[in-house]
């Protein structure tokens, strides 16, 4: 399973988002640290879910990282998160 597909499955299962957009932005980082040929190293994630309503910004980020899990997070070099309730 691709990193993108695995991220989507885990985030949907954990938060039942009303909106979820995952963009593989790896190609724009060619030549920079962490770039991997074939992509799937740099991501932009926009997620909206009721589950985030009572969380602080830091708690939201921690919740997303927890939902993705340490093995998947270790496969990602950069993860930009835009999280809203």
N, C-alpha and C positions, 0 to 999 in steps of 0.2 A: 504494500500500500504506500502511496506517495506521502510525503510529509504533509502536503496540503490537504489531502483527503483524510489523513489521520487527525490533523488539527480540527477539521470541520466536524468529524464524527464525535470527537471528544468534547468539543465546545457545545455542540447541539445536545448531547446527552447530559452534560452538566448543568446547562443554563436554560435550555429551551428558548433560545433567543427569538425576538421578534424581527431582528435584522442581524445578519452576519455576512461580512465580506472579507475574504482572505486574498491578499494580493502578494504574489511571489515577485518581489522587487530585486531579486538577485542580480539580474543582468546589469542594472544600473550601478552595481558595485564592482563590476569587473575591474581587476587590478588592485582592489582594496583588500585589506585584511579580512580573512574569513570567506572570501569568495570561493565557491566550488564550481567547477565545470559541470554543467547540467542543471545548475540552479538549486532551488530549495534550500537556501542558506539565509536569505534576508526576506523578512515578511512584514507586511502591514496588515493588521487585523482591526476591523471595526466591528464592534459587537454591541447590541442593545438588548437588554433583558431586565425583566422585573426583579430578578434575583439580586441585582446590583443596587437597588433603590436605597437601602439603608447602610450601604458600605462606603467607607472613605475611599479616596483615590488609591491609596496604598493597599487597602484590603481588596479592592477590585483587581488590582494587578496580581496580588498574591493568589487570589482565587483562580484567576485564569492560569497562572503558572502551575498551580496545584492540579487543576483539571487536565492540563496537558501532560503532566507527569515528568519526572526527572529524565527519563530516557529520551523522550521526544524533545524536551527543551535542550538537552545536550547536543542534539542533531542540528539545532538552529543557531546560527551565529548572531543574528540581530532580529529582534522582535519589537516592532512599534505597535503599541496598543492604544486604541481609541475606544473607551468603554463608557457606555451611558445606560441609564435606567429607562 
